[in-house]
Amino acid sequence: MCGIGLIVAGVPIRGHFAPGEAEASGLSCQGSLESAETVGPSYEDLCNVLKRRGPDHIGGQVLHLSPQSQNLEKTETTKPPHPTISNESPTETLTDRASNAEKSPPIATPEGDIAVDLGRCGLLESTCSARLQFVGATLQLRGDHPVQQPLLDSVGNVLVYNGEVFDGLKVRPSENDTEVIMQALCDCCSCACHSHSQRHQHQLTECACSDSGRPHQTVPRLLSQLRGPWALIFWQAVSRTLWFGRDAIGRRSLLIHKPTPGDPRLLLTSVAPERTKHEGQEAHDDPVHMSSYWDDLTCGIHSITYQSRWKDESMEQNLTPASCLREEPGTGTIKSGEYLEGWARVHDWHDPLLKSLLAWERALVTPTKELKRHHHTGSDQESPAKRILEALCRAVKRRTECIRIPKKELSHSVNSRASSTLVDARSEQFPPLAVLFSGGVDSMILAAIADQFVDPDASIDLLNVSFEGDLAPDRVTAISGLSELEERFPLRRWRLIKIDAKLSDLTSQRGHVLSLICPSNTYMDINIGTALWLAASGVGYVHESPSQRCQGQESEAKPVQSEARVLLVGSGADEQCGGYGRHRTKFRQGGWEMLDAEMRLDFNRIWKRNLGRDDRCLSDRGKEARFPFLDEDVVAALLSLPLWDVVNMEEPAGCGEKKVLRQVARLLGLKSASSLPKRAIQFGSRIARESNRKDFGSNRAANLANAGTVVLKEFASS
């Protein structure tokens, strides 16, 4: 998709934003709608940073909340919980307003917001005390017709969504998964017991509409069954609950600013704006402020339920939406001292598979002769490499089928694509996807498997970035890998796009890259982020291999830009298969048990250390990153294997680490790639060496300072 954002102003929030976190203090009760706009990023800032990502469409939606208690019973009798549009109704519905809004310019600005009257749902524009501003940017890759976010229905439900549903919900090739999720969310139970966070868990009551014969659908249960990367924000109007979260692995970025005395608003965004505003000052770049202002939202399902309360706590009266329905006529008027308050809660995953993946427990860790003999005997036993290959094939297939593109070829501006008709990628001369390509075992496996599922007439772009031209290690292996792919899959048109860069030429872009990696803040983060950001641009020169010269394909001197909108990335392979040097170190220190513990640690923190940063940097260039090695079924398949079948540090470098993936490469006929050592992108592209010389004087000085973990000078407080 592309990106989402939300600003909540004018309401205190209590409760918990993460497991084990201290209870929020409700600071935003002191903030007004007017004063809240003078600090921190503005709504316009969120729109602009998402617009820069190159979406097909970006739109906004504003909701106004009031503590005024409404008599909702009458509304529900005239409008069912999930109404359909009827030509007989003389009243303009929210859906009608959304349709009319589509006639306006596609790029949202603060002046062009869609102002919606939600009075019939208990949300009033007048005498409001809180405001929710949604923004949704769409890079559409699925469905037959253009979809514009935010989505809203006639009840007042609002959704902004960034992700892909690969399983868990049925999405037909002609359908857009955002619309499918919206319908499924609107069908979820809205009883307070599922969303309302009480001070004590024993206060939660059994759902009034549940059927004892079968469990009914709830928002946490629905989101738990999704397979694929996602981040979303959903307003459930009837329960007055704001739902938001990220998938369990954290493959889509979502940042949060929790209310503080300096800025009492709640903000959510896919990426931090580069420019921020401070009270009494002009907007200016402030990386120190950005790093402390934003956090990666903890993976999981979060909710904030908004309820009317009294300042006189001795009354112990709490007007939740459910209780409003039971009030006698005439009791729903505004009382002196009534105000809105939000209660935050973190919900558990319901799906057993997700729970097992997050626990990351492997049955067999330490090998013995008996265990090895038991698991490697029997003609009917499938080899570990074959099992992983089959899981990877399914993962790549999910991520390469049904890619939709504008009927017009992509131009260099957003506006020209906004109203394009969508068609199947295979019906056009259009590269459906690219691979972030170093020529190493991970990217070679992804390229080889993609060949099985991408239309044979389409080209596959291989994107390689270098800060040392053709001399960089990753460039050398990429050229070698291209030759092996051409030899193994001669009918495919492979395009190795060589993206060359110099650190000195990127000075003017440094501030923007800093905002992309935020809240990550080390030299390693900016080196990796810069390399990914450049690679995702796809701007470079096509490498001319001997076979391509014979076929008269494009010259290397001609600059090109990859127009692929889907980018396959090998993230997660090293964490799960023992690809890092520290894994070998841990094995030497404590054997198999310590190796297993280190790999578990790496997987459990990948959302915070890697995935959010990588998603922000790759998505900034109008591409959607997809991570086959982090497919739920692939993770489960790797965990089902004995550890010694996945990695074996008793074997030498180039053999033992990522052992099972090297075997997968050999099954695919990639013999040369199967023996290459692991090299991180910052070292293989040579950006780390250039950065070390620039910032530390030499590689040696950088190594002595442990440069990879040093906080960037822009983020270091004075």
N, C-alpha and C positions, 0 to 999 in steps of 0.2 A: 504494500500500500504506500504510505509515505510518511505521515506524521500527524500527531494530535496534540491538543493543548486545552487547558482549563484554568480559569482564575475564579476563585471563590472569595468574595469580599463581604464584610459586614456581619459576620456571624461567628460566635465563639465555637471552638471545637475541643471536645474532651475525648478521652479514651486512649487508644493505642494505635500507632501506625505500623508497628512491627512487633513480632513475638518477643516478649521479654523486655520491651521498651517501657520506659517510664510513662505514666499517664500524661497526655497533653493537658496543659494548664488552662486552655481556653483564652489565650491572649487576644484573639481577634475580637473579643467582645468590646474592646476599646476602640476598634477601628471603624470608621464610617466609610461609606461608598466614595465620598469625595476625597478624604485624606489618604485612602489606600492607594489612590492612583499616583501619588507623588513620590512613592518609593518603589524600588525594585523594577523589574520589567513590566512594561505596559502590555495591554491587549494587542496593540499595534506591533510591539516587538515580537510577540509570539507569532502573529500572522506573517511578519516579514521573514523570520527565520525559517518557517515552514515553506514559504513561497520560494525561498532560495533553493530548496531541494528539487525544484523542477517538477511540481505536480501537474496533473491534467486539470485539476480543479481544486480550489480552496474556498471554504465558506465558513461562516460563523453563525452562532445562535446564542441569544441572551435570554436567560430565565430570571425572573424576579420572585423572591420568596418573601412571604409576610408571616408574622406570628398570628395574624388574624385567623381564628378558627372558623372554617366554613362548614355549612350544613351540606355534606357531600352526599347524603342519602338521595336527595332529589337528583343530583347530577348522575348518580349511578343508575337511577331508574330510567333516565332518558338516554344515557350513554352506557352501554355494557362495558365491562372492564377492558375489553379489547375490541372496540367497535369497528365496524366496516363502514365505508363511505356510502351514504345513501342519497340518491337524488331527491328524496322526499324531504330531507331536512333543510329548512330555510336558513339554518345557522351556519355561518362559515366555520369550518373545522380547521384544526391545526394543519392537517394534511393539505387543505385547500391553500392555506397561506404558504406552505412550503412549495407548492406547485407554482404559485405566483412569483415566489422569490427566485425561481430558476430563470426568470426572464431578465433579471438584473445582471450586471457584470460578474464574471465568475470569480474574480479575486476580491476577497473580503477586506474591507477596511473598517476602522471603528465607525466611520460615518455610514457605512453600508450594511451594518448588522441587520439581521432579521429580527425585529422586535415582535414577540408573540404574546398575546394575551392568554395567560393560563389561569384565569380566574376560576373557570369551571373545575379546575383540578385543585383548588385551594392555593393557587399561586397568583399573587396580585401585583400589577405594576404600581398601583397607588399604595401609599403608606408601606412600602416594602422596606425591609431592614437588611436584606441580603441579595446578592446578585451572583449568578453563575454565568460565566462567559465561556462558551465552547468554541473551539476552532478545529476543523478537520481538513487535512490536505490529502488528496487521493491521487496516487499513481496506479491507475487501474490496469490490472493484469488478468481479470476474470470477468465473465459475463458478456452478454450480447449487446447490452445497452449501457450508455454512460450512467454512472452513479455519482451523486454529489453528496458530500458530507457537510455538516452533520445530518444524520437521518432522524426524522421525528415522525410521530404518528398523531392521530387525533386525540388520544388520551393525554398527550404531553410527554411521553417517553422520548428521550434523546440519546443517540449513540454516536460516538466518534471511535473509530476502530483502525488499528494499524497492525496487519498481520495476514496470515494465510491459514485457512482450515484445510488440512490434508486428510483428515479422518475425524471420526467422532460425530460429525453432522453430515448428512447427505447433501452435497452440493453438486447439482447437475452441471455439465459443461456449459450450458447456456446461462447459468445463474451466477450471480455475484455473491461471494461468501459474506460480505458485509450485510447485505439484505437478508440472507438466510439467518445469520446470527441475530439480527434485529428482531425478526419474527419470533425466533426461539426465545429470546430474552423477554419479549412482550408477553409470551405465553406462560412465563414462569409465575409461580405463586408470589403474591405481594404481601402476604401476611407479615405482621410485625415480628413474629417469632424468628423469621429467617434473617432479618436485617438489623433489627433494633438491638443496640448494645446496652444492656442493663448494667447497673453497677455490680450486680451479683448474678452469677450464672443461674442460680436456683429460681430467679424470677422469670426465666424464659418459660413460656407455656407451650403446650402442644398446639400444632397448627389446627385452626378451626375448620379448614376445608380439606384436611387430609383424609384419604381413603385408607382405612386400616388394611385393605386388601393389597394395596401396592403403594410404593413410595411415589409421591408426585414430584414434578420438576421444580427445582429452585435454582436461583442464579448460581450459587456455589457448585451445585451438582452439575449444571449445564456446562459451566466453564471448566470443570474438572474433566469432562469427557472430550474436550477439544484436543486435537492432535495437530501440532504445528506451532510456529512462532506467533505470538500475539501480544498486543497491549491495547487496552480499551478503557473507555470511560462511558458509563451508562447511567442515565438518570431514570429511575423508576418512579413515575409520577405518583401513583396511588399510595405507595408507602413512603413517599418523600425521602427516598434513599438514593444516595450517590454511590454507585459501584465503580471500582477501578482496580486495575491490577495488570500483572504480567504473567506470561506462561511460566511454568514451574522451573524451566531451565534458564530463562531470562534472555531469550534470543532477540527480543525487541526491546529497545531502550524506552524507559519512562523515568523521567526525573521528577523529583518532588521538592518543593520548598514548603517546609512546615512553618506554621505561624510563629513569628518571633516579635519581640518588642519593636525591632526596626521595621519589620514589614509583617503586619498581622494577618495577611491574606494566606490562603492555601493555593499553591500553583502546581500544576502538572504539565509537563511538556516532553515531547520526544527528544528535544535538543535545546540546550541553553542558548538564549539570544546573545549575540556578540556584544551588544550595547545595552547598558542598564542605566536606570535613572536613580539618583539619590536625592533625598530631601534637600531642597534649597540649592541644588546644583544642576548644571546642564547634563544631558546624557553624555556618558563617556565610557571608554573601555576601562574595565577594572577587573583583571583576572583574579586578584585576591578576593574580591567580593564574590565573583562567580563561584570559586572553589568552595567557599564557606557557605554560600547561599543555597547551593543545590546539593542534593543527595540522589544516588540511585535508589529508586523505589524498590523495597524488598520484594522479591518474587512472591507472588501469591495473590489472593483475592481479598480486597479491602472494601469496606463500606463505611459510609457516614450517614446516619439517619438524622434528619432534622425534625425537631420537635419543639412545640411551644412550652415554655416554662414560666414560672413566676419568680420574681426577684425575692418575694417573701417565701423562703424555703419552708417556713413553719407550716404553710398550707399543704405542703407535700402534694400539690396538684400537678399532674403531668399530662398535658393534652397531646398525645400522639395521634397520628391519623386514625388509628383504629378506635381510640377512645372518642374521637370527634364523631364518629359514626353512631355512637351509642348515646350521645348527648340528646337531651330533650330539646325541642324547638325553642329558640330564644336564648340558649346558653352559649352560643358560639360567637358572641360579640367580643370586641377587643376590651380587655381588662387593663386597668392601670398596673404597670409593672410587668406586663407580659412581654416576653422576648423569645427569639429563636436560639436554639442551641443544637449543635451537632455532636453526635456520639460516634466515635471512630472505633472500628472493630476489625480484626484480622480473622479470616475464616479458614478452616481446614480444607485440604483437598479431600474429595470424596472417592477418587478413583484409586483402587489398589495398586495399579501399575505405577502411577505417579509417586505414590508413597514409597514403593519399593525402590524406584530410581533415586529418589532423594535420600533415602537411607543408605544407598550405594553399598550394599552388603553382598559380598561374594561368598558362595558356599565353600569353595576350595581355594585356599591361598598358598599354603605351604606344601610342596610336592614331596611325596615319598615314592619309593620304588613300586610299592603296591598300588598306589593311586595312579601313577603314570601307566602302569601295565593295564589297570582296569579300564582307563579312559581311552586307551589307544589300541584296544583289541576288539575284534568283531567286525566282520565284513560289512555289516549293515549300519555301522556307525558312521555318520557323516563327519567329514573332517572339519575342524574349527574354521579354517579359512573359507571353506565352501559355505558354511552357515553365515558367516559375516558377509561374504560376497552377495548372497541372496538377500540379506537384509539391506545392504547398501543399494542393490539394484532396485528394490522396492522404494527406498527413500529417494533415490534420484528420479525414478519414474514419477513419483508424486510431485516432484519439484520441477519437472520439465514438461508435463502435459498440460494442455488447456491454457497455454500462455496467450493472452489476448493483446493485440497492439492496435494503435489508431490506424484507420484505413489509409489515411495519408501517411507518407513516410514522416518520421519524426523530424521536425525542424529544430532550430536552435532557440525557439521561444516557447514559453508556456502557453500564451494566448492562442497560438495557431493550433494547438492540440486540444483545446478545451472542449470543443464540440464535435470532435472526430467520431465517426462510427467505428466500432470495434470489430475486428475480424480475427480469425485464427491465424497465428503467426505462420503456419505452414503454407497458407494460401498466398503469401507475398514473398518476394525476394528480400528477406529480412532476417538477420541473425537473431534467433530467439533467445539465446543465452550466451554468456561468457563464463570463463573459468579464471579465477585468480590463480595465476600459474607461475610456479617456480621451477617446474620440472622435477620436483621431489616426489616421493612416493604418494603423498596424499593427493596432490593436484593431478598427478598422472592417473591415479585410480578414478577420480571424479571425471576426468576428460574421457577416459576409455569407456566408462559406464554410460556417460551421456551420449556417446556415439550410438548406443543401442536404442535410445528413445527419442532422439531428435530427428526430425524429418531428414532423410538422406540427401535431399537437395539443398538443405540449409547449411551454411557455414557455422562453425563454432569458433568464437574468438578466444584466444589465450592471452590474457593481460599480464604483462611482466614489467615491473618497474626497476630501474637501476640508477644509481648515482655515480656509476663508474663505467658507463657505456657497456660495451660487450665484454669488458673484463671482470665485471662483478660476478661473484660465484653463482648467484641465482640466474643471471643471464646466460652463463655458460651451460648450466644444467637445463635451462629452458630451451635453448637451441638444440641441445642433445635430445631432450624429451620430445621436441617437435619431430625430429628425424625418426624417433622410435614410434611415435603415433602414426606418422605417415607410412611407415613400413608395415605396421600392424593393421592399420585401418586405411588402406589406400583410396577407398572410394569417398571418404570424407574430405571436405575442403576445410582445412585447418588454417587459421590466421593467427600467427604469433605477432601481437602488437607490442612493439618495444617502446616503452614509455621512459624516456631519458629525462633526468632532472639534475639540477645543481642547487645545493642548499642556499647559495648566495642569491639565487633568483627568486626565492620564496619568501623573502623578508616581508613583502607587503601582504602576504597571505597568512603570516604567522598568527596574527590576532584571531583570524577566523578559525584556524585549526585549533587554537587554544580553546575556543568556545565549543568546538566539536568534541574534544576529549574531556572537557569539564563534566564531572568533578574530578576525574583522574588528573594528576598533576606532576608526574615525574618526567625526567628526560626520556626514559624508555617509552612512556605513554606517547609523548609527542613524536618520537621517532617512528614508532609503529603507526600512529595515527596519520602522520604525513605520508608515509609510504602507501597505506591503504587508500587514503584520499586521492593521491595521484593515480594509483592503479585504477581506481573506480572511474576516473575521468575517461579512460579509454582513448586518450589522445596520444598518438605516437606514430610510428612507422612500421609497416608490415615487413617482417623479416622474409627475405627471399631465399628459400631453400633451393637446393639444386633441382628438386622435382618441380617446384613451382616455376623456376626459370624455364624449364623445358615446356611447361604448359602455357607459358606466356602470361602468367598472372601479374598483378600490379607490382610496380617497381617499388623498391625500398625507399626511393627518394620522395615518394608521394605521401604526404601526411594524411592520416585517416583518423576517424573517431568511431569507436565501436558504438553502435546504436542498440546493442542488446540491453534490455531492461532488467534481466534476471542474471544474477552473478552467483555462481556456485563457489563456496568458500570451504576450505578444509578445517575450519575451527573445530576443536574438540577432539581431534585425533590424538594429539600429543598427551592431553590430560588423561584420556581413557586407555591409552596404549603404551604409556611409559616412554614418551618421546623426549623428555627434557633431561638435561645433564644432571639435574638435582635428583632425578629418580635413580640414576646409577649410584650417585653419592649415598643416598639413603639405603640402598641395597647393601652397599659395602659396610655401612654403619650398623645396620640392624636386620639384614636379611629380608625375607619375603614379607614378614609382618610390617616392618617399617616402610617398605616399598608400597604395600597396599594402603597403609595409612596416608602416605604422601599423595598417592593418586586420588584417594577419596577427598582429601583436603583440596586438591586442585580442582576436582570436578565441582565440589560444593561452593567454591568461590569464583568459578568461571564467569558467573553472571555479573559480578562486581568488578573483577580485574580485567576482563577481556570483552565480553559480549556487548555490553552497553556501549562502550567506547567504539568498538569495531562497527557496530550497527550505525552509530551516528556518523562516522567518517565515510562509510561506504554509501549510505543513503543520501548523503549530501550531493551526490552527482547524478541523481535521477535514476538510480539503480536500486533494486531490492536484493539484499544478500540472503542467500538460503544456505543452510548448513546441514548437509546430509549426514555427517558423522554424529550430529546431535539429534537426529530423528529418534523418537521415543523407542521405536522397535530396534534400532541399531544399538542404542545404549543398553537396552534389556538383553540383546543378544550377546554383547561383549561381557556383561555382568554374569551371564549364564555359564561362561567358559571358566575353567580353572585359570588362575592367574598366570601360571607358567605357559599356558597356550597363547596368552595375549602378549606377554613380554617375558624375556629371559635374560637377565643381566649377567648370567654366567657365561653367555656368549659374547664375542667381541663387538665393538661398535660397528654399526652398519649391518648387524645381524640380529642382535638380541633385543634392542629397543624396537618397539612397534613390530614385534615378530609376526603377529597374525596379519598385519597389513602388508608386510613384505611377501607373505605367502599369497595373499589376495592378488597382489601385483603380478606374481608369477603365474597365477591361474589365468590372468588376463593377457598373458604373453608379454609382460613388461619386465623383461629380465634385467635390463640395465638400471631402470629406476628402482628396482627392488633392493638394490645394494647401496643406494646413496645414503650418506649420513644426514641426520637432522640439522637444519639450519634455520634459525628464526629470520623473519623477513627483514628486521632491522640490521642484521648482520649480512644476510645474503644479498641485500640490495646495496649495501655499503653506506646507508644513511647514518648508521651509528658511528662509523669511523669519521665521516665528515663532521658530524655533530660533536664528537669528542674533541677533534682538533679545534673546532670553532669555540666551544664553550669551556674546555679544560686545557687546551694547549697541545695536548698529544693523547694518543690512545693509552699510553702508559699511565699518565696522570689521571685519566678518566678511570682506568681500572683500579688504581690505588684509592680513588675516591668512591669506588662502587657506584659509578655514574648512573647505572640503570635505576637505582632506587632514590637518587637525589631529587629533591623537590625543585621544580623549575624556578628560576630566579623571579619570574613574573608572579609566581604564586607564593613565594616566600614573604612572610610579613616582615616589615621593617622593624 
